[in-house]
């Protein structure tokens, strides 16, 4: 099949492309390679894909309506894996318009392409951030998600609502994936594990928010990609038991699904730092600070629905994943 992969120069996008290509799929990747973090890292990721048979790349912005329309017209996409987005919770407080352009307008353009070109399945990236103020743990897709605490989270919730509308009106099968704190080699420099590793190796002080009491369901990149690829091959279907008088957010009378992809093992931030200390052999210097605006205290994924759907749930131990990231980080920076 021919797969459109948005965000191909991104962290999850590059790893997903590698697995799809290894499976013999034709992959058409797009990315705008913006400067939210150094484009050199994005170019380095693309270089790992450039010579692989079956891969084609277009530098294209998701918000470019005419460009996206031409892309769909020029290729017969069987499926679409929509991972491209403006990422980052804190940056959404500084540059909110970037999130509307990329995450809302961009997703609208992808949905329209799927609608008009008979795409068999759209899989798209949502986020654990949609759970917002929810306190019940673990987070389940059957929980309501109506109280986001950042614009980034609000745009991801909007993506889910938009996808459901297209599934209902036009019978486009859509599957949303709520990723939980993804980490690993070739990751993003704005993420905590990268920043912590950089500062620990340099002997610099680390700002640790909420006095280190944050808990995150850290999920290794290979586990994320395994879930993405398995679900890409499982087009969403309508739930025959969907009850309109007591509707569950997890199902629909339309071909629409949402899944959590997380490690189901939340870890306190201070323990996460200890893992990096063990991997680097260096001691961290901590600057304990209060909670930051837009953050949530904890994330914890209920992955039973994912397990039931595709027989898989993430399970990579945190120390193993951190060891692999630190080894890559040292190699990448020479």
C-alpha positions as CSV (number, residue, x, y, z in Angstrom):
1,X,0.0,0.0,0.0
2,X,1.0,3.6,-0.4
3,X,1.0,5.5,2.9
4,X,1.0,9.3,3.4
5,X,3.1,10.1,6.5
6,X,2.9,13.6,7.8
7,X,5.7,14.8,10.1
8,X,8.2,12.5,8.4
9,X,11.1,14.6,9.6
10,X,9.8,14.4,13.2
11,X,10.8,12.1,16.0
12,X,7.9,9.6,15.8
13,X,7.6,10.2,12.1
14,X,11.1,9.0,11.2
15,X,10.9,5.9,13.3
16,X,7.4,5.1,11.8
17,X,8.7,5.5,8.3
18,X,11.6,3.2,8.9
19,X,9.3,0.4,10.1
20,X,6.8,0.9,7.2
21,X,9.6,0.8,4.7
22,X,11.0,-2.3,6.3
23,X,7.6,-3.9,5.8
24,X,7.7,-3.1,2.1
25,X,5.3,-0.3,2.0
26,X,5.5,2.8,-0.2
27,X,5.8,5.9,2.0
28,X,5.3,9.5,0.8
29,X,6.5,11.7,3.6
30,X,5.9,15.4,4.1
31,X,7.2,17.9,6.7
32,X,7.7,21.7,6.7
33,X,11.0,21.3,8.6
34,X,10.3,24.5,10.7
35,X,12.7,25.9,13.3
36,X,10.7,25.1,16.4
37,X,13.8,23.2,17.3
38,X,17.0,23.0,15.1
39,X,16.1,21.9,11.5
40,X,19.5,20.2,11.3
41,X,18.2,17.4,13.5
42,X,15.2,17.1,11.2
43,X,17.4,17.0,8.1
44,X,19.6,14.3,9.8
45,X,16.5,12.2,10.4
46,X,15.4,12.6,6.7
47,X,18.9,11.6,5.6
48,X,18.3,8.2,7.3
49,X,15.3,7.7,5.0
50,X,16.4,9.3,1.8
51,X,18.1,6.3,0.2
52,X,15.6,3.7,1.3
53,X,13.6,2.1,-1.5
54,X,10.0,3.2,-1.5
55,X,10.4,6.6,0.2
56,X,9.5,9.9,-1.3
57,X,9.7,13.2,0.5
58,X,8.0,16.6,-0.1
59,X,8.8,19.7,1.9
60,X,5.2,20.9,2.5
61,X,3.3,22.8,5.2
62,X,0.1,21.1,6.5
63,X,-1.6,24.5,6.4
64,X,-0.9,24.8,2.6
65,X,-4.4,23.9,1.4
66,X,-3.6,24.0,-2.3
67,X,-0.3,22.0,-1.7
68,X,-2.1,19.3,0.3
69,X,-4.9,19.1,-2.4
70,X,-2.2,18.5,-5.1
71,X,-0.5,15.9,-3.0
72,X,-3.6,13.8,-2.7
73,X,-4.4,14.3,-6.3
74,X,-1.0,13.2,-7.4
75,X,-0.8,10.0,-5.3
76,X,-3.3,7.2,-4.7
77,X,-2.9,6.9,-0.9
78,X,-4.3,3.8,0.6
79,X,-3.8,5.0,4.2
80,X,-2.7,8.2,5.9
81,X,-0.6,8.3,9.1
82,X,-1.0,11.9,10.3
83,X,1.8,12.6,12.8
84,X,2.7,16.1,11.8
85,X,1.8,18.9,14.2
86,X,3.1,21.8,16.2
87,X,4.3,20.1,19.3
88,X,5.0,21.3,22.8
89,X,2.8,22.4,25.7
90,X,4.7,25.4,27.0
91,X,5.4,26.8,23.5
92,X,1.7,27.0,23.0
93,X,1.6,29.8,25.6
94,X,4.0,31.8,23.6
95,X,2.9,31.2,20.0
96,X,-0.7,30.1,20.0
97,X,-1.3,30.9,16.3
98,X,1.2,28.2,15.3
99,X,-1.0,25.6,16.9
100,X,-4.2,26.7,15.1
101,X,-2.4,26.8,11.8
102,X,-0.7,23.4,12.0
103,X,-2.9,21.4,14.3
104,X,-6.4,22.6,13.3
105,X,-6.1,24.0,9.8
106,X,-3.6,21.3,8.9
107,X,-5.7,18.5,10.2
108,X,-8.7,19.9,8.3
109,X,-6.7,19.8,5.1
110,X,-5.8,16.1,5.7
111,X,-9.4,15.2,6.5
112,X,-10.6,16.8,3.3
113,X,-7.9,14.9,1.3
114,X,-9.0,11.6,2.9
115,X,-12.7,12.4,2.2
116,X,-12.2,13.2,-1.5
117,X,-9.7,10.4,-2.3
118,X,-11.2,7.3,-0.8
119,X,-8.5,6.8,1.8
120,X,-9.1,3.5,3.6
121,X,-7.9,4.6,7.0
122,X,-6.7,7.7,8.7
123,X,-4.5,7.2,11.8
124,X,-3.6,10.5,13.5
125,X,-1.6,11.6,16.6
126,X,-3.6,12.9,19.5
127,X,-2.0,13.3,23.0
128,X,-2.3,12.3,26.6
129,X,-2.6,16.1,27.3
130,X,-6.3,15.9,26.3
131,X,-7.0,14.5,29.8
132,X,-6.2,17.9,31.3
133,X,-7.7,18.4,34.7
134,X,-8.8,14.7,35.0
135,X,-7.7,13.2,38.3
136,X,-9.0,9.6,38.0
137,X,-6.1,7.3,37.2
138,X,-5.3,5.6,35.0
139,X,-6.6,7.7,32.1
140,X,-9.1,5.7,30.0
141,X,-10.5,6.5,26.6
142,X,-14.0,6.1,28.1
143,X,-13.3,9.2,30.3
144,X,-14.5,12.6,29.3
145,X,-11.8,15.0,28.2
146,X,-13.5,18.4,28.3
147,X,-11.0,20.3,30.5
148,X,-7.7,20.9,28.7
149,X,-5.1,23.1,30.4
150,X,-3.1,24.2,27.4
151,X,-4.0,25.3,23.8
152,X,-1.9,22.4,22.5
153,X,-4.2,20.0,24.4
154,X,-7.3,21.9,23.1
155,X,-6.1,21.5,19.5
156,X,-5.6,17.8,20.0
157,X,-9.1,17.4,21.4
158,X,-10.3,19.4,18.4
159,X,-8.6,16.9,16.1
160,X,-10.5,14.1,17.7
161,X,-13.8,15.9,17.3
162,X,-13.1,16.8,13.7
163,X,-12.1,13.2,12.9
164,X,-15.4,12.0,14.4
165,X,-17.4,14.4,12.3
166,X,-15.7,13.1,9.1
167,X,-16.2,9.5,10.2
168,X,-19.9,10.2,10.8
169,X,-20.6,12.3,7.7
170,X,-18.4,10.7,5.1
171,X,-17.6,7.2,6.6
172,X,-13.9,7.9,6.6
173,X,-12.4,5.4,9.1
174,X,-10.3,7.4,11.6
175,X,-8.2,6.3,14.6
176,X,-6.8,8.7,17.1
177,X,-3.7,7.8,19.2
178,X,-3.2,9.5,22.5
179,X,0.6,9.2,23.0
180,X,2.1,9.3,26.5
181,X,5.4,11.1,26.9
182,X,7.4,9.5,24.1
183,X,11.2,9.3,24.5
184,X,14.2,7.6,22.8
185,X,16.9,8.0,20.3
186,X,16.5,10.8,17.7
187,X,14.1,12.5,20.1
188,X,13.1,16.2,20.5
189,X,15.5,18.7,22.1
190,X,12.5,20.4,23.9
191,X,11.6,17.3,25.8
192,X,12.7,16.9,29.5
193,X,14.9,13.8,28.9
194,X,17.0,15.6,26.3
195,X,17.3,18.7,28.4
196,X,18.2,16.7,31.6
197,X,20.8,14.6,29.8
198,X,22.4,17.7,28.2
199,X,22.6,19.5,31.6
200,X,23.7,16.5,33.6
201,X,26.6,15.8,31.2
202,X,27.6,19.5,31.2
203,X,27.4,19.7,35.0
204,X,24.6,22.4,34.8
205,X,21.7,22.7,37.2
206,X,18.3,21.2,36.1
207,X,15.1,23.1,36.8
208,X,12.7,20.5,38.2
209,X,9.1,21.7,38.3
210,X,6.5,20.8,40.9
211,X,9.5,20.0,43.2
212,X,10.0,16.7,41.3
213,X,6.6,15.4,42.2
214,X,5.4,15.2,38.6
215,X,4.6,11.7,37.4
216,X,4.7,10.7,33.7
217,X,3.9,7.5,31.8
218,X,7.2,7.5,29.8
219,X,6.8,5.4,26.7
220,X,9.7,4.2,24.5
221,X,9.7,5.1,20.9
222,X,9.8,1.5,19.6
223,X,6.6,0.7,21.6
224,X,4.9,3.8,20.2
225,X,5.7,2.9,16.6
226,X,4.6,-0.8,17.1
227,X,1.2,0.5,18.2
228,X,1.0,2.9,15.3
229,X,1.8,0.4,12.6
230,X,-0.5,-2.3,14.1
231,X,-3.4,0.1,14.2
232,X,-2.7,1.4,10.7
233,X,-3.6,-2.1,9.5
234,X,-6.8,-2.2,11.5
235,X,-9.2,0.4,10.1
236,X,-11.7,1.7,12.6
237,X,-15.2,0.3,12.5
238,X,-18.5,1.4,14.0
239,X,-19.4,0.1,17.4
240,X,-22.7,-1.9,17.0
241,X,-23.3,-1.5,20.8
242,X,-23.0,2.3,20.8
243,X,-25.7,3.8,23.0
244,X,-26.8,7.2,21.9
245,X,-28.7,7.8,25.2
246,X,-25.5,7.1,27.2
247,X,-22.7,7.7,24.7
248,X,-19.2,6.5,25.6
249,X,-16.3,8.8,24.4
250,X,-14.5,5.5,23.5
251,X,-16.9,4.4,20.8
252,X,-19.3,5.6,18.1
253,X,-21.9,4.6,15.6
254,X,-19.3,5.9,13.0
255,X,-16.0,4.2,12.0
256,X,-14.1,6.1,14.7
257,X,-11.7,4.9,17.5
258,X,-9.4,6.4,20.0
259,X,-6.6,4.5,21.8
260,X,-4.1,5.3,24.5
261,X,-0.5,4.3,23.7
262,X,1.4,4.5,27.0
263,X,3.7,2.3,29.2
264,X,1.0,1.9,31.9
265,X,3.7,2.6,34.5
266,X,3.9,6.2,35.7
267,X,7.3,7.3,37.1
268,X,8.0,10.2,39.4
269,X,10.2,12.8,37.8
270,X,13.0,12.4,40.4
271,X,13.2,8.7,39.6
272,X,13.4,9.5,36.0
273,X,16.4,11.8,36.7
274,X,18.0,8.9,38.7
275,X,17.7,6.7,35.5
276,X,19.6,9.4,33.5
277,X,22.2,9.6,36.3
278,X,22.8,5.9,36.1
279,X,23.0,6.0,32.3
280,X,25.4,8.9,32.2
281,X,27.4,8.1,35.3
282,X,27.0,11.7,36.4
283,X,25.1,13.3,39.4
284,X,22.4,15.8,38.7
285,X,22.2,19.2,40.2
286,X,18.6,20.0,41.0
287,X,16.7,23.3,41.2
288,X,13.3,22.5,42.6
289,X,10.6,24.8,41.3
290,X,6.8,25.1,41.6
291,X,4.4,23.9,39.0
292,X,4.4,25.6,35.5
293,X,1.3,26.9,33.7
294,X,-0.1,24.4,31.2
295,X,1.4,21.3,33.0
296,X,-0.5,18.5,34.6
297,X,0.7,16.7,37.7
298,X,0.5,13.1,36.4
299,X,-0.2,11.0,33.3
300,X,-1.1,7.3,33.5
301,X,-2.4,5.3,30.5
302,X,-5.1,2.6,30.6
303,X,-4.0,0.5,27.6
304,X,-6.5,-2.3,27.8
305,X,-8.4,-1.2,24.7
306,X,-5.1,-1.2,22.7
307,X,-4.3,-4.7,24.0
308,X,-7.8,-6.0,23.1
309,X,-7.6,-4.4,19.6
310,X,-4.1,-5.5,18.4
311,X,-2.7,-7.8,21.1
312,X,0.0,-5.4,22.1
313,X,0.8,-2.9,24.9
314,X,4.0,-1.0,25.5
315,X,6.4,-2.5,28.1
316,X,10.0,-1.3,27.6
317,X,11.5,-0.7,31.1
318,X,12.4,2.9,31.6
319,X,16.1,2.3,32.5
320,X,16.5,0.2,29.3
321,X,15.0,3.0,27.2
322,X,17.0,5.8,28.9
323,X,20.3,3.8,28.4
324,X,19.6,3.6,24.7
325,X,18.8,7.3,24.4
326,X,21.9,8.4,26.3
327,X,24.1,6.1,24.1
328,X,22.6,7.7,21.0
329,X,22.9,11.2,22.4
330,X,26.6,10.7,23.1
331,X,27.1,9.3,19.6
332,X,25.1,12.1,17.9
333,X,27.0,14.8,19.7
334,X,30.3,13.2,19.1
